[in-house]
């Protein structure tokens, strides 16, 4: 039993650390997921709390995991771990049954699993957590009290520094489909041999003789028996999902609704895409640097555009008020939030490949961009 209880402690600790770390380095991603939950539960009035709750949850998970892994203050943190697991096991069961969101966000964008897989994972974890809780007063062993405390404090301090950096810049690790190095046209393509969606069709035919509506499958529906049956209705159910490209919802639309994405994805020069999912919430701090970079880029014959989900009238008003020299186009808000965790942020493409992404705190000066990409 000695090996089992320590193995349970280590496994639960590592899981909590991983979950807290991948969410903590992407604090805005955690906030967006909380917002999804609030919308699904009709708690829109709680959206103001999405960001602090996302940060708090990530920190709590990481701290619990570190304490379990390094065997520090186990009596206290085993209680927290048990409370967490009881609550989230119940929550993930509800999510699996009701399916209010397609991805629970338990491991951020680093590891996306289905809602039922998430619940089964939690069932295993809660068993291991109960073992840790039962033996919380008898867990002596490596690394020792002083060493464990030192390692725990050091881990939390380093974690806090990484989270702070990720908040003020961009996540230190990018697990999303729009990471630097990705070729967007390739990521949008579907292979010829890719699995397709599989549907099950249910047919409803009205019995002409009795007036009853009867149910049939694809194997036995009476489509040829026109003397006895008349078609009434049909339902289709997705029984197996096919292949979905990593990037499948990226559009660049003009105010008239035309999708002109190909014009920018196949440009063999650098293309600057300013990402501002909501101009009303966009930081104005870097606007002067953005305008300077935009004017330089366009003078060099490069494209510089802004992608936003704001209405065209709002874009025009913003451009006039802040002297924005670039054109504005529309893209879905969720897509923009996925592309870059910054409002505004900057993505640079060449031949459809993402060569750079910038937080608004890091907008490059023209000479810096030249030195890094053009004159290297």
N, C-alpha and C positions, 0 to 999 in steps of 0.2 A: 504493500500500500504506500510505502514511502516514495517509491518511484512514481506511482500514479498521481499522488497529490501534488508533487513538484512538477510533473509533466503538465497537469491540468493548470497549475498556476502560470507556468511559462507560456502555454498555448493561449490562454485567455489574455495574458499580459501582452503578448505580441499582437494579437488581434486588435485589442484596444489601441495599442500604439499605432499600428498601421492605419486604423480607421481615423484616429485623431490627427495623424500627421497629414494624410492626403487631403483631408478636409481643411485642416488648418492652413496649409500653404495656398489654398484657394478660398480665402474668406468670402469673396463675393459669390463664388459658386455655391457655397453653403447657404448664403443668404437667399439666393435665387431659389434653391430647393425648398427652404422654409416658406418662401412666398407661394410656391406651388402647393404645398400642403395647406396653407391658410386659405388659398382660393378653393381647393377641393373640399375643405371642411366648412366653407362659407364663413370664414373668420377674417374677411378682408380688413377689418378694423385693426388686426394685429400685425399688419405688414410692416409697421414702423419698427417692430421688434425682431424682424427677420435677421438683420445683420448681427446685433448683439447676441441673439440666441445661437446663431451659427458659430460665432467665435467661442462663446461659452461652452457649447456642446463639444466642440473640437478639443478645447483645452482640457475639459473634464475627462474626456476619453483618454487623451494622451497621458494625463497625470495618473489616472487609475492604472493604465497599462504599465507605466514606468514603475509605479509602486509595487505592482504584482510581480513584474519581471525581476526587479532588484530586491524583492522581499523586504520592503520598507513600510512601516506602519500598517502591517497587513490586517490587523484587527479592524481598523477604520476603513481601509480601502476595499476590503472584501465585502463590507456592508454596502458601500457605494456600488461596487460591481454587481452585486446581487440585485439591488434596487434598479439599476440600469437595465439589467437583462430581463427582469420580470416585466418592467414597463415596455421595453422595446420588443420583447417577444409577443406580448399582447397586441401592440401596435402593428407589428408586421403581419400578424395573423389577420387583423382587420384589413390591412392594405392588400394582402393576397386575395382575400375574399371579395372585397368591394372594388379593388383595382382603381383607386382614385388618381394614382400617378403610375406611370409605366416603369419608373425607376425610383427606388426608395432613396437612393443617394447615400447609402450606408458607407460606401467606400469612395465617395466623390465620383470623379470621372476616371479614376485609376482602374477600377474594377466594377463593371456594370453587370449585375446579375438580375434574374427575374424576381418578381415579388415572392413567388412560392419558394424559390431557391434561397432567398433571404430569410424566410421564415424557418426553413429546415436548418439553415446555418445557425440561427439563433436557438433552435431546440438543442442542437449539439452543444453550443456554448453555454446555455443555461445549466445543462447537466454538469459540465466542467466547473462552472462557477459555484454550483452547490457543493461540489467536492472541496473547492478552495475554502468556501465559507465554513464548512463543517470542521475542517482541520486548520482554521485560521490561527488557533492558539498553539499549534504544534507544527510550525513550518520552519524550524531552525535549519540553517544550511547556507550555502553560498549565496551572496558574496560576503555576508556578515553585516552587522548592524551599521557600523561606521562607514564601511565601503559602500554599502547599499544606499545609505543616505547621501553620500557624496555623489555617487553616480546619478541618483535620482534628481538632485538639485541641478547638477551640471546639464543633464538631459533636458530638463524643463527650461533652463535659461537659454540653451542653444535653440530649442524649439521656439521659444518666444521671439528670439531674434530673427529666426527664419520667417515666422508669421508676419512680424512687423515689416520685414523687407518685402515680402510678397504683397502686402497691403499697399505699400508706397510705390511699388514698381509693378512687376508681373510675377505670377507664381514661379518659383524656382524650378519646378518641374511642370511641364505642360502635357496633360494626358488627353487633351481634346483633339478632334480631327483637324483643327486648323493650326497645328504646331509648325514651327519653322522647319523648312525642308520638305514639307508636303506639297506635291503638285496637285492643285485643285482639280483640273480636268480629269486626271487619273483617279483621284479619290471620288469623283462623281460618276465614274463609269461603272457599268454592270457587266461582268464577264459573260460571254456568250453561253457558257455552260453553268452559270450560276443557278442555284435552286430557286424555283418560282413559288409564289404563294399557292397553297393548296386549300381549296374551299370544298365544303360539303353543302350540297343543295337539297333543300326540302321543298317538295312540290305539293300544292294543295289543289285538288280537283273536286268539282261539285258533281255529285252523282245525280244525273238527270232524272233518274227514276224515283229516287228517295228524297232528293233535295239536300242531302247531307254533304258537308265538305269533308273529304277524306285526305289523309296525309300519305305521301309516297316519297320514296328515295329515288335517286338517279337510276337505280337498277330496275325499278318496277313501276315507274309512273306511266299512266295509260295515255300517252300522247297520241297513239294511233286509234284508240277506241273512242271515236267521236260520237258514236251512237249512244254511249252510256255515260260519258264523262265530258265535262267542259272545264277548261283551265280557269282556276280561280286566283291563285297567288303563288309566289315563290319566295323563299328566304335562303340566304347564303351565309354560311358560318365559316370563318377562318379557322382551320384546324392545324395548319402548319405554316409558319412564316417562312418566306423565302429570303433570299439575300437582299440586304439593304446596304447600299454604298455608304462608306463613312460620312461623306458629305452628300446630302440628298435634297437639301431645301434651300440652296443658295441661289438667290435671284437678285439682279440689279435692275430696278424698274424705273422708267421715266415717269413723269407726272401723268402721262397718258396711259400708263400701264404696260408699256412694251418692255420686254426683258432683253437688255443689251449686255448681258454678262460676257458673252463671247468677245465683244469688242475689247474688253480689258484682260481677259484670261489668256489671249493669244498675242498680246503685245510683247515684242522682243526687247522693248525698252523697260525701264523701271516704271511701275505703276504704284502711286501712293494712294492708299484708301484710308481716309480718316473715318473712324468708326465712332458714331455718337448715337446710341440707341434711342436717346431722348434728349433733344436739344434743350429742353427746359430744365433738365437735371445735369446737363453737361458742365464740367468745370471750365471757367473762363480764364483760369490762371495761365494756361499755356497759349492763349489765343494769338498773342503777338508772335511767338516762336512758330506757331502753325502757319500763320499768314506769310511770314518770311520764307519758310521752307516751301510753301505752295507757290509763291511768286518765283522763287529760284527754279523749282522743278519745271514749271510751265515755260519759263524762259529757256530752259534746256531742251524743250520739246518732249518732256515727260508728262504723263497724265497724272493729275491730282484731283481726286473727287472725294466727296463726303457721302457715306452711307448712313442713313437714319431711318427710323420708323415714324418720325414726326411728319405732320402733314406738310404739303408743299407750301402753303401760306406761312406756316411757322418757319420753314427753311428760308423762305425769301425774307421774312422779317429779321431772322437771325443774321443772314448775310449782310443786310443793309446796316443793321445796328453795329455789327462787329467788323465790318470791312472784309468779310470773307471773299477771296477772289476765285474760289473754286465752285464747281457745280455740285448740286445736291441730288442724290437719287435715293429711292426707297428700297429697303430690305427689311425682312421680318425681324421684329424685335428680339425674339429668342435666338435667332441666328446670330445677330450682332452681339448679344451677350455671350454667346459661345465663342465667337471669333477672338475677342480680347476682353479681359477683365479690367476694363478701364473706360471711363466715359468723360472725355473722348479718349480713344486710343488710336494707334496708327499701325497699319499693316502694309508692307511693301512687297509687291510681286514682280517677278520677271519671268516671262514665258509661262505664266500660270503657277510658278513655284513661289511659295512664301519664303522670302529671303530675310525678313526681319519683322519684328513686332515691337512696339514701344508703348509704355505707359505714358500718360500725359506729363508725368514728372520727368520723362526722359526724351522728349522730342528732340531729335538731333538738329544741330545747326547745319546749314548747307555744306560748310567746309568739312565738318565731321563726317557727314554722309559720303562726301566725295572721297575722303581719305580712306574710309572703311570699305567702300564698294566700287568706286570708279577708278581711283588712282592706285589701287593696291597692286 
